Amino acid sequence: MHLDERLQALADFVPEGCRAADIGTDHGYLAAALIQQGKAAFVVAGDKNRGPYEAAIRTVKEQALKEDQIAVRLGDGLAVLQPGEVDTVCIAGMGGVLIASILEAQPEVTAALGTLVLQPMNGAAELREWLYDNAWHISDENLVIADGRIYEVIKAEKGSRKKPGPLDLLVGPKLWQKKPPLLRNHIEALLFQQRRIINGMEKSDRAKGDKRFARVKRLVRSLEGRLKW
């Protein structure tokens, strides 16, 4: 099973020999690859929509995977899991706020996990803040390009640590520490988003007088500073 750069980046963060779940599995490609690459001893592939669920079943059959290696389940989020059934959960291709809500929705399951491998499509700062506010910490991060877009991949592990500041939560604390080749592109994309917010607010005198306007301008200056290293 060949994975694109985005899904392979998730697979690379999965601890070897773990019992994993791929939530929102879509076609089940990541789940199948985790078994084939020897990363996981057992994988649950879960999706709440019947179409992807049936597609994942076909993938398992086509790849000749056994029932004791991979289980495809129809259900919403972590509801497809029993507490302690897996120790690692992968969630990709969703907004960061939605990912946090999925983890919150089944506290008994989440409490029994040791590792999270997450790929937020947006709202990464909010997701990072949720992790630190809920006794998780970021142990690694990566940036990859797939289909012309930069994706953030986050590995979080159980255990409280000091929460990074707002700028690091936005950029990614481990990304800033590691400075991967795509970091400058990542920061420039964040700057584009924040400048667009400023441009929108500048059209309104009321918005310009709001504390948020000054906060965003400070954030832009801080991000600009992060381009110099």
Summary of the structure (lengths in Angstrom):
residues: 229
radius of gyration: 18.9
end to end distance: 38.8
largest distance: 63.1
contacts: 742
relative contact order: 0.11
helix: 48%
strand: 23%
